[in-house]
């Protein structure tokens, strides 16, 4: 798994639907089983940071209410806080409390994905 593989994977996933930071790492584990957990986590976290820096994804806080029947409402996390948010190890863990951090593609990220900006 290369850094570019991870960038493409994370951007595609973020274009398709919002997903939690923990889901990014879980998805990389199932999609790149040949890579070690350490490598997938390191490259996956770097891919998220890179895509945030490019402005192709954004961070949101989403309530964790499994089975409640209450629709999820995402709250945008200010871009000034993104670096701090992705630096907290617990934000990459499966939710245990009231909310979790998700990523979603921005308009620029969707355009970059559809234009193939990460293709060789």
N, CA, C and O atoms as a GROMACS GRO file, in nm:
protein
  480
    1UNK      N    1   0.085  -0.117   0.000
    1UNK     CA    2   0.000   0.000   0.000
    1UNK      C    3   0.090   0.124   0.000
    1UNK      O    4   0.175   0.140   0.087
    2UNK      N    5   0.069   0.210  -0.099
    2UNK     CA    6   0.146   0.334  -0.106
    2UNK      C    7   0.064   0.450  -0.048
    2UNK      O    8  -0.056   0.437  -0.024
    3UNK      N    9   0.132   0.561  -0.028
    3UNK     CA   10   0.060   0.680   0.018
    3UNK      C   11  -0.046   0.723  -0.083
    3UNK      O   12  -0.156   0.764  -0.046
    4UNK      N   13  -0.013   0.712  -0.211
    4UNK     CA   14  -0.110   0.749  -0.315
    4UNK      C   15  -0.230   0.654  -0.314
    4UNK      O   16  -0.343   0.698  -0.334
    5UNK      N   17  -0.206   0.524  -0.290
    5UNK     CA   18  -0.317   0.429  -0.276
    5UNK      C   19  -0.411   0.474  -0.165
    5UNK      O   20  -0.533   0.474  -0.182
    6UNK      N   21  -0.353   0.512  -0.051
    6UNK     CA   22  -0.434   0.554   0.063
    6UNK      C   23  -0.508   0.684   0.032
    6UNK      O   24  -0.624   0.698   0.067
    7UNK      N   25  -0.442   0.779  -0.034
    7UNK     CA   26  -0.508   0.904  -0.071
    7UNK      C   27  -0.630   0.877  -0.159
    7UNK      O   28  -0.738   0.929  -0.135
    8UNK      N   29  -0.610   0.795  -0.261
    8UNK     CA   30  -0.721   0.762  -0.352
    8UNK      C   31  -0.835   0.694  -0.276
    8UNK      O   32  -0.952   0.728  -0.294
    9UNK      N   33  -0.799   0.598  -0.192
    9UNK     CA   34  -0.898   0.521  -0.118
    9UNK      C   35  -0.980   0.610  -0.026
    9UNK      O   36  -1.103   0.604  -0.025
   10UNK      N   37  -0.911   0.694   0.052
   10UNK     CA   38  -0.980   0.780   0.148
   10UNK      C   39  -1.066   0.883   0.076
   10UNK      O   40  -1.179   0.909   0.117
   11UNK      N   41  -1.014   0.942  -0.030
   11UNK     CA   42  -1.094   1.041  -0.103
   11UNK      C   43  -1.217   0.975  -0.165
   11UNK      O   44  -1.327   1.031  -0.157
   12UNK      N   45  -1.201   0.859  -0.226
   12UNK     CA   46  -1.316   0.790  -0.285
   12UNK      C   47  -1.421   0.761  -0.178
   12UNK      O   48  -1.540   0.784  -0.200
   13UNK      N   49  -1.377   0.711  -0.064
   13UNK     CA   50  -1.470   0.680   0.045
   13UNK      C   51  -1.542   0.806   0.092
   13UNK      O   52  -1.662   0.803   0.117
   14UNK      N   53  -1.468   0.917   0.104
   14UNK     CA   54  -1.529   1.042   0.152
   14UNK      C   55  -1.626   1.101   0.049
   14UNK      O   56  -1.721   1.169   0.087
   15UNK      N   57  -1.603   1.074  -0.078
   15UNK     CA   58  -1.696   1.120  -0.182
   15UNK      C   59  -1.826   1.039  -0.175
   15UNK      O   60  -1.934   1.094  -0.194
   16UNK      N   61  -1.813   0.909  -0.149
   16UNK     CA   62  -1.930   0.821  -0.149
   16UNK      C   63  -2.023   0.846  -0.030
   16UNK      O   64  -2.145   0.846  -0.046
   17UNK      N   65  -1.966   0.868   0.087
   17UNK     CA   66  -2.047   0.891   0.207
   17UNK      C   67  -1.957   0.935   0.320
   17UNK      O   68  -1.838   0.903   0.321
   18UNK      N   69  -2.010   1.010   0.416
   18UNK     CA   70  -1.928   1.047   0.533
   18UNK      C   71  -1.892   0.921   0.612
   18UNK      O   72  -1.973   0.830   0.626
   19UNK      N   73  -1.771   0.917   0.662
   19UNK     CA   74  -1.733   0.805   0.745
   19UNK      C   75  -1.645   0.853   0.859
   19UNK      O   76  -1.573   0.952   0.847
   20UNK      N   77  -1.652   0.779   0.969
   20UNK     CA   78  -1.575   0.815   1.087
   20UNK      C   79  -1.427   0.792   1.066
   20UNK      O   80  -1.387   0.711   0.983
   21UNK      N   81  -1.345   0.863   1.143
   21UNK     CA   82  -1.202   0.841   1.135
   21UNK      C   83  -1.170   0.694   1.164
   21UNK      O   84  -1.083   0.636   1.099
   22UNK      N   85  -1.238   0.635   1.260
   22UNK     CA   86  -1.215   0.494   1.291
   22UNK      C   87  -1.249   0.406   1.172
   22UNK      O   88  -1.184   0.304   1.150
   23UNK      N   89  -1.352   0.444   1.095
   23UNK     CA   90  -1.392   0.366   0.978
   23UNK      C   91  -1.288   0.376   0.866
   23UNK      O   92  -1.273   0.281   0.788
   24UNK      N   93  -1.219   0.488   0.857
   24UNK     CA   94  -1.111   0.501   0.760
   24UNK      C   95  -1.008   0.391   0.785
   24UNK      O   96  -0.968   0.320   0.692
   25UNK      N   97  -0.965   0.378   0.910
   25UNK     CA   98  -0.864   0.279   0.943
   25UNK      C   99  -0.916   0.136   0.926
   25UNK      O  100  -0.844   0.050   0.876
   26UNK      N  101  -1.039   0.111   0.967
   26UNK     CA  102  -1.097  -0.022   0.950
   26UNK      C  103  -1.106  -0.058   0.802
   26UNK      O  104  -1.075  -0.171   0.764
   27UNK      N  105  -1.149   0.037   0.719
   27UNK     CA  106  -1.164   0.011   0.576
   27UNK      C  107  -1.029  -0.017   0.511
   27UNK      O  108  -1.018  -0.104   0.424
   28UNK      N  109  -0.927   0.056   0.553
   28UNK     CA  110  -0.793   0.029   0.499
   28UNK      C  111  -0.745  -0.110   0.538
   28UNK      O  112  -0.678  -0.177   0.459
   29UNK      N  113  -0.780  -0.154   0.657
   29UNK     CA  114  -0.738  -0.288   0.701
   29UNK      C  115  -0.799  -0.396   0.613
   29UNK      O  116  -0.732  -0.492   0.577
   30UNK      N  117  -0.926  -0.380   0.577
   30UNK     CA  118  -0.990  -0.483   0.496
   30UNK      C  119  -0.951  -0.470   0.348
   30UNK      O  120  -0.952  -0.570   0.276
   31UNK      N  121  -0.918  -0.352   0.302
   31UNK     CA  122  -0.884  -0.332   0.161
   31UNK      C  123  -0.737  -0.357   0.129
   31UNK      O  124  -0.702  -0.386   0.015
   32UNK      N  125  -0.651  -0.346   0.230
   32UNK     CA  126  -0.507  -0.366   0.211
   32UNK      C  127  -0.455  -0.465   0.316
   32UNK      O  128  -0.375  -0.428   0.402
   33UNK      N  129  -0.502  -0.591   0.310
   33UNK     CA  130  -0.464  -0.687   0.414
   33UNK      C  131  -0.315  -0.721   0.414
   33UNK      O  132  -0.263  -0.770   0.514
   34UNK      N  133  -0.246  -0.696   0.302
   34UNK     CA  134  -0.103  -0.730   0.296
   34UNK      C  135  -0.018  -0.633   0.377
   34UNK      O  136   0.095  -0.666   0.414
   35UNK      N  137  -0.069  -0.515   0.405
   35UNK     CA  138   0.005  -0.416   0.483
   35UNK      C  139  -0.011  -0.445   0.633
   35UNK      O  140  -0.113  -0.500   0.676
   36UNK      N  141   0.089  -0.407   0.709
   36UNK     CA  142   0.080  -0.426   0.854
   36UNK      C  143  -0.018  -0.324   0.913
   36UNK      O  144  -0.046  -0.221   0.852
   37UNK      N  145  -0.068  -0.353   1.032
   37UNK     CA  146  -0.157  -0.258   1.100
   37UNK      C  147  -0.086  -0.125   1.118
   37UNK      O  148  -0.146  -0.018   1.099
   38UNK      N  149   0.040  -0.130   1.155
   38UNK     CA  150   0.118  -0.008   1.177
   38UNK      C  151   0.124   0.074   1.048
   38UNK      O  152   0.099   0.195   1.049
   39UNK      N  153   0.156   0.009   0.937
   39UNK     CA  154   0.167   0.080   0.809
   39UNK      C  155   0.033   0.140   0.766
   39UNK      O  156   0.026   0.255   0.724
   40UNK      N  157  -0.073   0.060   0.777
   40UNK     CA  158  -0.206   0.110   0.738
   40UNK      C  159  -0.248   0.230   0.823
   40UNK      O  160  -0.299   0.328   0.771
   41UNK      N  161  -0.225   0.221   0.952
   41UNK     CA  162  -0.263   0.332   1.041
   41UNK      C  163  -0.180   0.456   1.011
   41UNK      O  164  -0.233   0.567   1.004
   42UNK      N  165  -0.050   0.438   0.994
   42UNK     CA  166   0.039   0.551   0.967
   42UNK      C  167   0.003   0.618   0.834
   42UNK      O  168  -0.012   0.740   0.827
   43UNK      N  169  -0.010   0.538   0.729
   43UNK     CA  170  -0.039   0.591   0.596
   43UNK      C  171  -0.182   0.645   0.590
   43UNK      O  172  -0.207   0.747   0.526
   44UNK      N  173  -0.276   0.579   0.656
   44UNK     CA  174  -0.415   0.626   0.657
   44UNK      C  175  -0.430   0.761   0.726
   44UNK      O  176  -0.501   0.849   0.676
   45UNK      N  177  -0.365   0.776   0.839
   45UNK     CA  178  -0.371   0.904   0.912
   45UNK      C  179  -0.304   1.014   0.830
   45UNK      O  180  -0.353   1.128   0.827
   46UNK      N  181  -0.193   0.981   0.765
   46UNK     CA  182  -0.124   1.080   0.680
   46UNK      C  183  -0.212   1.119   0.562
   46UNK      O  184  -0.213   1.236   0.523
   47UNK      N  185  -0.285   1.024   0.505
   47UNK     CA  186  -0.374   1.054   0.392
   47UNK      C  187  -0.484   1.150   0.435
   47UNK      O  188  -0.516   1.244   0.362
   48UNK      N  189  -0.542   1.128   0.551
   48UNK     CA  190  -0.646   1.218   0.600
   48UNK      C  191  -0.589   1.358   0.619
   48UNK      O  192  -0.651   1.456   0.578
   49UNK      N  193  -0.472   1.368   0.680
   49UNK     CA  194  -0.410   1.500   0.700
   49UNK      C  195  -0.382   1.569   0.566
   49UNK      O  196  -0.406   1.689   0.550
   50UNK      N  197  -0.330   1.493   0.470
   50UNK     CA  198  -0.299   1.548   0.338
   50UNK      C  199  -0.426   1.600   0.270
   50UNK      O  200  -0.428   1.711   0.216
   51UNK      N  201  -0.532   1.520   0.273
   51UNK     CA  202  -0.658   1.562   0.209
   51UNK      C  203  -0.720   1.682   0.280
   51UNK      O  204  -0.780   1.768   0.215
   52UNK      N  205  -0.705   1.691   0.412
   52UNK     CA  206  -0.750   1.810   0.484
   52UNK      C  207  -0.670   1.932   0.440
   52UNK      O  208  -0.726   2.039   0.415
   53UNK      N  209  -0.537   1.915   0.430
   53UNK     CA  210  -0.452   2.026   0.388
   53UNK      C  211  -0.487   2.075   0.247
   53UNK      O  212  -0.479   2.194   0.218
   54UNK      N  213  -0.526   1.984   0.160
   54UNK     CA  214  -0.564   2.020   0.023
   54UNK      C  215  -0.703   2.084   0.018
   54UNK      O  216  -0.740   2.145  -0.082
   55UNK      N  217  -0.779   2.069   0.127
   55UNK     CA  218  -0.916   2.121   0.129
   55UNK      C  219  -1.014   2.029   0.058
   55UNK      O  220  -1.123   2.072   0.020
   56UNK      N  221  -0.976   1.902   0.040
   56UNK     CA  222  -1.060   1.807  -0.033
   56UNK      C  223  -1.155   1.729   0.057
   56UNK      O  224  -1.252   1.670   0.010
   57UNK      N  225  -1.128   1.730   0.186
   57UNK     CA  226  -1.221   1.673   0.284
   57UNK      C  227  -1.234   1.772   0.399
   57UNK      O  228  -1.151   1.861   0.416
   58UNK      N  229  -1.340   1.755   0.476
   58UNK     CA  230  -1.364   1.838   0.595
   58UNK      C  231  -1.399   1.745   0.710
   58UNK      O  232  -1.439   1.630   0.689
   59UNK      N  233  -1.384   1.795   0.831
   59UNK     CA  234  -1.417   1.718   0.951
   59UNK      C  235  -1.551   1.763   1.009
   59UNK      O  236  -1.586   1.881   1.006
   60UNK      N  237  -1.623   1.667   1.062
   60UNK     CA  238  -1.752   1.692   1.124
   60UNK      C  239  -1.761   1.613   1.254
   60UNK      O  240  -1.691   1.513   1.272
   61UNK      N  241  -1.846   1.658   1.343
   61UNK     CA  242  -1.878   1.585   1.464
   61UNK      C  243  -2.018   1.530   1.445
   61UNK      O  244  -2.112   1.603   1.414
   62UNK      N  245  -2.030   1.400   1.465
   62UNK     CA  246  -2.160   1.335   1.443
   62UNK      C  247  -2.202   1.263   1.570
   62UNK      O  248  -2.120   1.198   1.635
   63UNK      N  249  -2.331   1.273   1.606
   63UNK     CA  250  -2.376   1.204   1.727
   63UNK      C  251  -2.367   1.052   1.712
   63UNK      O  252  -2.387   0.998   1.603
   64UNK      N  253  -2.338   0.985   1.820
   64UNK     CA  254  -2.334   0.839   1.823
   64UNK      C  255  -2.456   0.792   1.898
   64UNK      O  256  -2.458   0.792   2.021
   65UNK      N  257  -2.557   0.751   1.823
   65UNK     CA  258  -2.683   0.707   1.882
   65UNK      C  259  -2.732   0.581   1.812
   65UNK      O  260  -2.840   0.583   1.752
   66UNK      N  261  -2.656   0.472   1.818
   66UNK     CA  262  -2.696   0.352   1.746
   66UNK      C  263  -2.832   0.300   1.791
   66UNK      O  264  -2.860   0.289   1.910
   67UNK      N  265  -2.915   0.269   1.693
   67UNK     CA  266  -3.045   0.211   1.722
   67UNK      C  267  -3.146   0.306   1.783
   67UNK      O  268  -3.252   0.262   1.827
   68UNK      N  269  -3.116   0.435   1.789
   68UNK     CA  270  -3.205   0.529   1.856
   68UNK      C  271  -3.319   0.575   1.767
   68UNK      O  272  -3.421   0.623   1.816
   69UNK      N  273  -3.302   0.559   1.635
   69UNK     CA  274  -3.403   0.610   1.543
   69UNK      C  275  -3.394   0.760   1.524
   69UNK      O  276  -3.470   0.818   1.446
   70UNK      N  277  -3.301   0.824   1.594
   70UNK     CA  278  -3.282   0.969   1.580
   70UNK      C  279  -3.189   0.992   1.462
   70UNK      O  280  -3.080   0.935   1.458
   71UNK      N  281  -3.228   1.076   1.365
   71UNK     CA  282  -3.139   1.100   1.252
   71UNK      C  283  -3.010   1.168   1.296
   71UNK      O  284  -3.010   1.254   1.384
   72UNK      N  285  -2.900   1.128   1.232
   72UNK     CA  286  -2.771   1.189   1.263
   72UNK      C  287  -2.763   1.328   1.203
   72UNK      O  288  -2.805   1.349   1.089
   73UNK      N  289  -2.710   1.420   1.278
   73UNK     CA  290  -2.690   1.557   1.232
   73UNK      C  291  -2.543   1.590   1.250
   73UNK      O  292  -2.490   1.588   1.361
   74UNK      N  293  -2.477   1.620   1.140
   74UNK     CA  294  -2.335   1.652   1.147
   74UNK      C  295  -2.316   1.799   1.180
   74UNK      O  296  -2.389   1.885   1.132
   75UNK      N  297  -2.217   1.825   1.262
   75UNK     CA  298  -2.177   1.961   1.294
   75UNK      C  299  -2.036   1.982   1.240
   75UNK      O  300  -1.945   1.907   1.274
   76UNK      N  301  -2.018   2.083   1.157
   76UNK     CA  302  -1.886   2.110   1.100
   76UNK      C  303  -1.788   2.149   1.210
   76UNK      O  304  -1.821   2.227   1.299
   77UNK      N  305  -1.669   2.095   1.201
   77UNK     CA  306  -1.560   2.132   1.291
   77UNK      C  307  -1.482   2.242   1.220
   77UNK      O  308  -1.443   2.223   1.105
   78UNK      N  309  -1.457   2.355   1.284
   78UNK     CA  310  -1.384   2.464   1.219
   78UNK      C  311  -1.247   2.417   1.169
   78UNK      O  312  -1.177   2.344   1.239
   79UNK      N  313  -1.210   2.459   1.050
   79UNK     CA  314  -1.084   2.415   0.990
   79UNK      C  315  -0.963   2.451   1.078
   79UNK      O  316  -0.862   2.382   1.074
   80UNK      N  317  -0.973   2.557   1.154
   80UNK     CA  318  -0.863   2.595   1.243
   80UNK      C  319  -0.837   2.488   1.349
   80UNK      O  320  -0.728   2.484   1.407
   81UNK      N  321  -0.935   2.402   1.376
   81UNK     CA  322  -0.922   2.298   1.478
   81UNK      C  323  -0.884   2.161   1.421
   81UNK      O  324  -0.858   2.069   1.498
   82UNK      N  325  -0.880   2.146   1.289
   82UNK     CA  326  -0.859   2.015   1.228
   82UNK      C  327  -0.731   1.947   1.273
   82UNK      O  328  -0.731   1.828   1.305
   83UNK      N  329  -0.622   2.021   1.276
   83UNK     CA  330  -0.494   1.961   1.314
   83UNK      C  331  -0.500   1.906   1.456
   83UNK      O  332  -0.451   1.796   1.482
   84UNK      N  333  -0.559   1.982   1.547
   84UNK     CA  334  -0.572   1.935   1.685
   84UNK      C  335  -0.662   1.812   1.693
   84UNK      O  336  -0.631   1.717   1.765
   85UNK      N  337  -0.771   1.812   1.618
   85UNK     CA  338  -0.868   1.702   1.624
   85UNK      C  339  -0.805   1.572   1.576
   85UNK      O  340  -0.822   1.469   1.641
   86UNK      N  341  -0.732   1.575   1.464
   86UNK     CA  342  -0.673   1.451   1.413
   86UNK      C  343  -0.550   1.408   1.493
   86UNK      O  344  -0.501   1.297   1.476
   87UNK      N  345  -0.500   1.495   1.579
   87UNK     CA  346  -0.386   1.461   1.664
   87UNK      C  347  -0.426   1.387   1.791
   87UNK      O  348  -0.340   1.333   1.860
   88UNK      N  349  -0.554   1.384   1.822
   88UNK     CA  350  -0.603   1.316   1.943
   88UNK      C  351  -0.627   1.168   1.910
   88UNK      O  352  -0.716   1.136   1.831
   89UNK      N  353  -0.548   1.078   1.969
   89UNK     CA  354  -0.561   0.936   1.935
   89UNK      C  355  -0.703   0.880   1.953
   89UNK      O  356  -0.747   0.796   1.875
   90UNK      N  357  -0.774   0.926   2.056
   90UNK     CA  358  -0.908   0.874   2.082
   90UNK      C  359  -1.006   0.907   1.969
   90UNK      O  360  -1.107   0.837   1.953
   91UNK      N  361  -0.980   1.010   1.892
   91UNK     CA  362  -1.070   1.044   1.781
   91UNK      C  363  -1.064   0.943   1.668
   91UNK      O  364  -1.149   0.944   1.579
   92UNK      N  365  -0.962   0.856   1.670
   92UNK     CA  366  -0.948   0.751   1.568
   92UNK      C  367  -1.005   0.618   1.617
   92UNK      O  368  -1.005   0.520   1.542
   93UNK      N  369  -1.053   0.614   1.741
   93UNK     CA  370  -1.110   0.492   1.797
   93UNK      C  371  -1.259   0.485   1.768
   93UNK      O  372  -1.323   0.586   1.741
   94UNK      N  373  -1.314   0.364   1.773
   94UNK     CA  374  -1.458   0.348   1.758
   94UNK      C  375  -1.528   0.428   1.866
   94UNK      O  376  -1.478   0.438   1.979
   95UNK      N  377  -1.644   0.486   1.834
   95UNK     CA  378  -1.713   0.571   1.933
   95UNK      C  379  -1.754   0.492   2.057
   95UNK      O  380  -1.800   0.378   2.049
   96UNK      N  381  -1.734   0.556   2.170
   96UNK     CA  382  -1.776   0.497   2.297
   96UNK      C  383  -1.871   0.589   2.371
   96UNK      O  384  -1.938   0.548   2.466
   97UNK      N  385  -1.876   0.713   2.327
   97UNK     CA  386  -1.954   0.811   2.400
   97UNK      C  387  -2.063   0.871   2.312
   97UNK      O  388  -2.130   0.797   2.239
   98UNK      N  389  -2.082   1.000   2.317
   98UNK     CA  390  -2.194   1.066   2.252
   98UNK      C  391  -2.172   1.101   2.105
   98UNK      O  392  -2.270   1.118   2.032
   99UNK      N  393  -2.047   1.111   2.061
   99UNK     CA  394  -2.023   1.156   1.924
   99UNK      C  395  -1.890   1.103   1.874
   99UNK      O  396  -1.808   1.051   1.949
  100UNK      N  397  -1.870   1.118   1.744
  100UNK     CA  398  -1.744   1.078   1.683
  100UNK      C  399  -1.712   1.170   1.566
  100UNK      O  400  -1.800   1.239   1.514
  101UNK      N  401  -1.586   1.169   1.524
  101UNK     CA  402  -1.539   1.257   1.418
  101UNK      C  403  -1.553   1.185   1.284
  101UNK      O  404  -1.510   1.071   1.269
  102UNK      N  405  -1.613   1.254   1.188
  102UNK     CA  406  -1.629   1.199   1.054
  102UNK      C  407  -1.559   1.288   0.952
  102UNK      O  408  -1.527   1.404   0.978
  103UNK      N  409  -1.536   1.229   0.834
  103UNK     CA  410  -1.485   1.306   0.721
  103UNK      C  411  -1.587   1.299   0.609
  103UNK      O  412  -1.663   1.203   0.597
  104UNK      N  413  -1.589   1.402   0.527
  104UNK     CA  414  -1.671   1.404   0.406
  104UNK      C  415  -1.598   1.489   0.304
  104UNK      O  416  -1.529   1.584   0.338
  105UNK      N  417  -1.616   1.453   0.177
  105UNK     CA  418  -1.551   1.528   0.070
  105UNK      C  419  -1.614   1.666   0.058
  105UNK      O  420  -1.735   1.683   0.072
  106UNK      N  421  -1.530   1.765   0.031
  106UNK     CA  422  -1.578   1.900   0.000
  106UNK      C  423  -1.610   1.905  -0.149
  106UNK      O  424  -1.587   1.809  -0.222
  107UNK      N  425  -1.664   2.017  -0.194
  107UNK     CA  426  -1.689   2.034  -0.336
  107UNK      C  427  -1.561   2.020  -0.417
  107UNK      O  428  -1.560   1.961  -0.524
  108UNK      N  429  -1.451   2.076  -0.364
  108UNK     CA  430  -1.322   2.066  -0.431
  108UNK      C  431  -1.274   1.922  -0.434
  108UNK      O  432  -1.215   1.878  -0.534
  109UNK      N  433  -1.298   1.849  -0.326
  109UNK     CA  434  -1.257   1.709  -0.322
  109UNK      C  435  -1.336   1.624  -0.420
  109UNK      O  436  -1.280   1.536  -0.485
  110UNK      N  437  -1.465   1.650  -0.430
  110UNK     CA  438  -1.547   1.575  -0.527
  110UNK      C  439  -1.501   1.604  -0.668
  110UNK      O  440  -1.491   1.512  -0.750
  111UNK      N  441  -1.471   1.730  -0.698
  111UNK     CA  442  -1.423   1.765  -0.832
  111UNK      C  443  -1.288   1.699  -0.859
  111UNK      O  444  -1.266   1.646  -0.968
  112UNK      N  445  -1.198   1.700  -0.761
  112UNK     CA  446  -1.067   1.638  -0.779
  112UNK      C  447  -1.081   1.488  -0.803
  112UNK      O  448  -1.012   1.432  -0.888
  113UNK      N  449  -1.172   1.425  -0.729
  113UNK     CA  450  -1.194   1.281  -0.747
  113UNK      C  451  -1.247   1.253  -0.887
  113UNK      O  452  -1.196   1.165  -0.956
  114UNK      N  453  -1.350   1.326  -0.928
  114UNK     CA  454  -1.411   1.302  -1.059
  114UNK      C  455  -1.320   1.341  -1.175
  114UNK      O  456  -1.331   1.286  -1.285
  115UNK      N  457  -1.230   1.436  -1.151
  115UNK     CA  458  -1.134   1.477  -1.254
  115UNK      C  459  -1.011   1.386  -1.258
  115UNK      O  460  -0.927   1.398  -1.347
  116UNK      N  461  -0.999   1.295  -1.161
  116UNK     CA  462  -0.886   1.203  -1.156
  116UNK      C  463  -0.757   1.269  -1.115
  116UNK      O  464  -0.649   1.228  -1.159
  117UNK      N  465  -0.764   1.371  -1.031
  117UNK     CA  466  -0.644   1.446  -0.991
  117UNK      C  467  -0.541   1.363  -0.914
  117UNK      O  468  -0.426   1.404  -0.903
  118UNK      N  469  -0.580   1.247  -0.862
  118UNK     CA  470  -0.485   1.162  -0.791
  118UNK      C  471  -0.439   1.046  -0.878
  118UNK      O  472  -0.363   0.960  -0.831
  119UNK      N  473  -0.484   1.040  -1.001
  119UNK     CA  474  -0.442   0.932  -1.092
  119UNK      C  475  -0.299   0.959  -1.141
  119UNK      O  476  -0.253   1.073  -1.148
  120UNK      N  477  -0.233   0.851  -1.174
  120UNK     CA  478  -0.095   0.865  -1.226
  120UNK      C  479  -0.094   0.926  -1.365
  120UNK      O  480   0.012   0.946  -1.423
   0.00000   0.00000   0.00000
